[in-house]
Amino acid sequence: MTDPLSDVLTILGARVTRRTRLEASGEWALAFPALDRLKFVALLRGASWIMVEGRPPQRMAAGDVCLLGRTAYAVASDPELPPLDGQALYGTPGCDAVRLGGDDMVSIGGTVAFAEGNAGFLLDMLPDFLFIPKSTAASGAMAAVLALIDGEVGRDLIGGDIISARLADVFVVEAIRAYAASAAQFEIGWLGALADPRLGRALRAIHGDIARPWTVADLAQVAGMSRAAFSAAFTRRVGEPPLAYVRAWRLTMARAALASGEESVASIAGKVGYTSQSAFGHAFRSAFGAAPRAHARS
């Protein structure tokens, strides 16, 4: 059985494309717009607040981490302060570090980008805001990687950029793991489903053999549940019925394969479980608004 998180991150081409640092003292506040990206913010020193629309302000202390989806957000020394345009401060090419008065508070950030058009599948499955406090039981590995990232900044050795980039990629996965471990306890979303022993088995089976003509009964048997109980639990956790999830992942995989331009439409259709190229074309157009061949050319 395939690890679904690894499968999704690999197929979608997820990687940390930019790493930033913020040092600040006194009163300060910065706002950032909503984008199609996954972003992590980790506090190395001091404390700050992070604000996301529709949620109460969240205080962050050293060692705390959050992951942000498409949402706009702000960071500040005080949640009541009017924020400056943070994107403008980091907008100059090569400007990946900002200092506001001092370094009582130090945080690092990373932007996870996806291959063009591929962000939707994962971002639709994740909450817009995931908070992972240092006290989380599964945060030990995350803290170790964070310390390595911070240490690499001051070493100024050859190969530092690629080491920092790889560490940032690992850090994102560790943060998602830590959140998933806590999400399972509260039955939260796709990550909670991955960590659930029964639903996780079904998801691993789907990702391990996406071309199989899955039925709800097949997946319920893998999960060790009745058909009705499995379908209800899967839909509640993941946000869509089991076969809708199978279809969405098949078409997402197909779109990624078409973008590479290395295989024919017929070959890709077969690999993701469509025995008829016309059925594949119809499903693809319904999902993405264009025929597979047109998508491949674009």
C-alpha positions as CSV (number, residue, x, y, z in Angstrom):
1,M,0.0,0.0,0.0
2,T,1.2,3.5,-0.9
3,D,1.6,6.3,1.6
4,P,-1.0,8.8,0.5
5,L,0.7,11.9,1.8
6,S,4.0,11.0,0.0
7,D,2.0,10.1,-3.1
8,V,0.1,13.4,-3.2
9,L,3.1,15.6,-2.5
10,T,5.2,13.8,-5.2
11,I,2.5,13.8,-7.9
12,L,1.6,17.4,-7.2
13,G,5.3,18.5,-7.4
14,A,5.2,20.1,-4.0
15,R,8.5,21.8,-2.9
16,V,9.5,24.7,-0.8
17,T,10.3,27.4,-3.3
18,R,11.1,30.3,-1.0
19,R,12.4,30.6,2.5
20,T,12.0,33.8,4.5
21,R,13.1,35.2,7.9
22,L,11.5,37.9,10.0
23,E,13.2,39.6,13.0
24,A,11.3,42.2,15.0
25,S,11.1,44.1,18.2
26,G,8.7,46.6,19.7
27,E,5.4,47.2,18.0
28,W,5.0,45.7,14.5
29,A,2.3,44.1,12.3
30,L,2.4,42.7,8.7
31,A,-0.4,41.4,6.5
32,F,-0.1,38.9,3.6
33,P,-2.7,38.1,0.8
34,A,-4.4,34.9,0.0
35,L,-2.5,32.8,-2.6
36,D,-2.7,29.3,-4.0
37,R,0.1,27.9,-1.8
38,L,0.9,26.1,1.4
39,K,2.9,28.2,3.8
40,F,4.7,27.4,7.1
41,V,5.6,29.9,9.8
42,A,7.8,28.7,12.7
43,L,8.8,30.8,15.7
44,L,12.5,30.5,16.7
45,R,12.6,33.1,19.4
46,G,10.2,35.3,21.4
47,A,6.4,35.4,20.8
48,S,4.0,36.9,18.2
49,W,0.4,36.7,17.1
50,I,-1.0,35.3,13.9
51,M,-4.4,36.3,12.6
52,V,-6.6,34.5,10.1
53,E,-10.0,35.7,9.1
54,G,-12.8,33.9,10.9
55,R,-10.6,32.7,13.7
56,P,-9.6,34.3,17.0
57,P,-5.9,35.5,17.1
58,Q,-3.5,32.7,17.9
59,R,-0.5,33.5,20.1
60,M,2.7,31.7,19.0
61,A,5.7,31.1,21.2
62,A,9.2,29.7,20.4
63,G,8.9,26.2,18.9
64,D,5.3,26.7,17.7
65,V,4.5,26.2,14.0
66,C,1.5,26.9,11.8
67,L,0.6,25.9,8.2
68,L,-1.5,28.2,6.1
69,G,-3.5,27.3,3.0
70,R,-5.1,29.8,0.6
71,T,-6.1,32.2,3.3
72,A,-4.8,35.7,3.8
73,Y,-3.1,36.2,7.2
74,A,-1.3,38.7,9.4
75,V,1.4,38.4,12.0
76,A,2.0,41.0,14.7
77,S,3.4,41.8,18.1
78,D,-0.2,42.8,19.1
79,P,-3.3,41.6,17.2
80,E,-4.9,45.1,17.6
81,L,-2.2,46.9,15.5
82,P,-3.0,47.9,11.9
83,P,-0.7,45.9,9.7
84,L,1.7,47.1,7.0
85,D,1.8,45.3,3.6
86,G,4.2,42.4,4.3
87,Q,4.3,41.3,0.7
88,A,5.7,44.6,-0.3
89,L,8.6,44.3,2.2
90,Y,9.5,40.9,0.7
91,G,8.7,42.0,-2.8
92,T,12.2,43.0,-3.9
93,P,14.0,40.1,-5.7
94,G,16.5,38.5,-3.3
95,C,14.9,40.1,-0.2
96,D,14.1,37.0,1.9
97,A,14.9,38.6,5.3
98,V,13.2,41.6,7.0
99,R,14.3,43.2,10.3
100,L,11.9,45.5,12.1
101,G,13.8,47.3,14.9
102,G,15.5,44.3,16.5
103,D,15.4,40.6,17.0
104,D,13.4,39.9,20.2
105,M,11.1,37.9,17.9
106,V,12.6,35.7,15.2
107,S,10.5,33.5,12.8
108,I,11.2,31.7,9.6
109,G,8.7,30.9,6.8
110,G,8.6,28.8,3.8
111,T,6.3,28.8,0.7
112,V,5.3,25.4,-0.7
113,A,4.5,25.7,-4.4
114,F,3.1,23.0,-6.7
115,A,3.4,22.2,-10.3
116,E,1.1,24.5,-12.3
117,G,-2.6,23.8,-11.8
118,N,-1.9,21.1,-9.2
119,A,-2.4,22.9,-5.9
120,G,-6.1,22.4,-5.7
121,F,-6.3,18.8,-4.7
122,L,-4.2,19.1,-1.5
123,L,-5.3,22.7,-0.6
124,D,-9.0,21.6,-0.9
125,M,-8.3,18.8,1.5
126,L,-6.5,20.8,4.2
127,P,-7.9,23.4,6.6
128,D,-6.7,27.0,5.8
129,F,-5.0,27.1,9.2
130,L,-3.2,24.3,11.0
131,F,-1.5,25.2,14.3
132,I,1.1,22.8,15.8
133,P,2.2,23.9,19.3
134,K,5.6,22.9,20.6
135,S,3.8,20.8,23.2
136,T,2.3,18.5,20.6
137,A,3.4,15.0,21.3
138,A,4.6,14.3,17.8
139,S,6.6,17.6,17.5
140,G,10.0,16.3,18.5
141,A,11.2,15.5,15.0
142,M,9.8,18.8,13.8
143,A,11.8,20.6,16.4
144,A,15.0,18.8,15.4
145,V,14.6,19.8,11.8
146,L,13.8,23.3,12.7
147,A,17.0,23.6,14.8
148,L,19.0,22.3,11.8
149,I,17.4,24.9,9.5
150,D,18.2,27.7,12.0
151,G,21.8,26.4,12.4
152,E,22.4,26.3,8.7
153,V,21.7,30.0,8.3
154,G,24.8,30.9,10.5
155,R,27.2,28.4,9.0
156,D,27.7,30.1,5.6
157,L,29.2,27.0,4.0
158,I,29.2,25.8,0.4
159,G,26.0,23.9,-0.4
160,G,24.1,25.7,2.2
161,D,21.2,26.7,-0.1
162,I,20.5,23.2,-1.2
163,I,20.7,21.8,2.4
164,S,18.4,24.5,3.6
165,A,15.9,23.8,0.8
166,R,15.9,20.1,1.5
167,L,15.5,20.6,5.2
168,A,12.6,22.9,4.5
169,D,10.9,20.2,2.4
170,V,11.4,17.7,5.3
171,F,10.1,20.2,7.8
172,V,6.8,20.7,6.0
173,V,6.2,16.9,6.0
174,E,7.1,16.7,9.7
175,A,4.7,19.5,10.5
176,I,1.9,17.8,8.6
177,R,2.7,14.6,10.4
178,A,2.6,16.3,13.8
179,Y,-0.7,17.9,13.0
180,A,-2.2,14.7,11.6
181,A,-1.3,12.8,14.8
182,S,-3.4,15.3,16.8
183,A,-6.1,15.6,14.1
184,A,-6.8,11.9,14.4
185,Q,-7.9,12.4,18.0
186,F,-10.5,15.0,17.0
187,E,-11.6,13.4,13.7
188,I,-10.4,16.3,11.7
189,G,-10.4,16.2,7.8
190,W,-8.3,14.3,5.4
191,L,-5.2,14.2,7.7
192,G,-7.3,12.8,10.5
193,A,-8.6,10.2,8.0
194,L,-5.0,9.2,7.1
195,A,-4.1,8.7,10.7
196,D,-7.3,6.7,11.4
197,P,-6.5,3.0,11.4
198,R,-9.5,2.0,9.3
199,L,-10.0,4.9,7.0
200,G,-6.2,5.2,6.6
201,R,-6.1,1.6,5.2
202,A,-8.7,2.5,2.6
203,L,-6.8,5.6,1.6
204,R,-3.5,3.7,1.3
205,A,-5.3,1.1,-0.8
206,I,-6.7,3.7,-3.2
207,H,-3.3,5.4,-3.6
208,G,-1.5,2.1,-4.0
209,D,-3.7,0.9,-6.9
210,I,-5.6,3.9,-8.4
211,A,-6.4,2.0,-11.6
212,R,-8.4,-0.8,-9.8
213,P,-12.2,-0.5,-10.4
214,W,-12.9,0.3,-6.8
215,T,-16.3,-0.1,-5.3
216,V,-17.5,1.2,-1.9
217,A,-17.9,-2.5,-0.9
218,D,-14.2,-3.2,-1.8
219,L,-13.0,-0.2,0.2
220,A,-15.3,-1.0,3.2
221,Q,-13.8,-4.5,3.2
222,V,-10.2,-3.1,3.3
223,A,-11.2,-0.8,6.1
224,G,-12.9,-3.6,8.0
225,M,-16.2,-1.8,8.2
226,S,-19.8,-2.2,7.0
227,R,-20.5,-0.5,3.6
228,A,-22.8,2.1,5.1
229,A,-20.6,2.9,8.1
230,F,-17.5,3.2,5.9
231,S,-19.2,5.5,3.4
232,A,-20.6,7.7,6.1
233,A,-17.3,7.9,8.1
234,F,-15.2,8.6,4.9
235,T,-17.6,11.3,3.7
236,R,-17.7,13.0,7.1
237,R,-13.9,13.0,7.5
238,V,-12.7,13.6,3.9
239,G,-15.5,15.9,2.8
240,E,-16.6,13.8,-0.2
241,P,-17.8,10.2,-0.8
242,P,-15.2,7.5,-1.4
243,L,-15.7,7.1,-5.1
244,A,-15.7,10.9,-5.6
245,Y,-12.3,10.9,-3.9
246,V,-11.1,8.1,-6.2
247,R,-12.3,10.0,-9.3
248,A,-10.7,13.3,-8.1
249,W,-7.3,11.7,-7.5
250,R,-7.4,9.8,-10.8
251,L,-8.0,13.0,-12.7
252,T,-5.4,14.9,-10.7
253,M,-2.8,12.2,-11.5
254,A,-3.8,12.4,-15.1
255,R,-3.5,16.1,-15.3
256,A,0.0,15.9,-13.8
257,A,1.0,13.2,-16.3
258,L,-0.4,15.2,-19.2
259,A,1.6,18.2,-18.2
260,S,4.9,16.2,-18.4
261,G,4.1,15.4,-22.1
262,E,5.9,12.1,-21.8
263,E,2.9,9.7,-22.4
264,S,-0.1,9.5,-24.7
265,V,-3.6,10.3,-23.6
266,A,-4.7,6.7,-24.1
267,S,-1.8,5.4,-21.9
268,I,-2.5,7.9,-19.1
269,A,-6.2,7.1,-19.2
270,G,-5.4,3.4,-18.7
271,K,-3.0,4.0,-15.9
272,V,-5.5,5.9,-13.9
273,G,-8.3,3.4,-14.3
274,Y,-10.3,4.4,-17.4
275,T,-10.9,1.5,-19.9
276,S,-12.5,3.9,-22.4
277,Q,-10.6,7.0,-23.7
278,S,-13.9,8.7,-24.4
279,A,-15.1,8.2,-20.8
280,F,-11.8,9.6,-19.6
281,G,-12.1,12.6,-21.9
282,H,-15.6,13.3,-20.7
283,A,-14.6,13.1,-17.0
284,F,-11.5,15.2,-17.6
285,R,-13.5,18.0,-19.3
286,S,-16.1,17.9,-16.6
287,A,-13.4,18.4,-13.9
288,F,-11.1,20.9,-15.6
289,G,-13.0,22.5,-18.4
290,A,-10.8,21.3,-21.3
291,A,-10.1,18.1,-23.2
292,P,-7.0,16.1,-22.2
293,R,-5.3,16.8,-25.5
294,A,-5.9,20.5,-25.2
295,H,-4.5,20.5,-21.7
296,A,-1.4,18.5,-22.8
297,R,-0.7,21.1,-25.6
298,S,-1.1,24.0,-23.2
